[in-house]
Amino acid sequence: MGTLIVGIIVLAIAAAAVRSIWKDKKSGKSCAGCSGGCSGCKMKE
């Protein structure tokens, strides 16, 4: 029973992370295909 509860909690955390990443990407807050070269990133402030 404990394993099931922990699994549900981990699944909920993973789903929240994916949702956050998806929302950021949809609103243009992330660099699509970022290769680590920040000079080409559109997110420069």
Buried (B, 14 or more C-beta within 10 A) or exposed (E): EEEEEEEEEEEEEEEEEEEEEEEEEEEEEBBEEEEEEEEEEEEEE
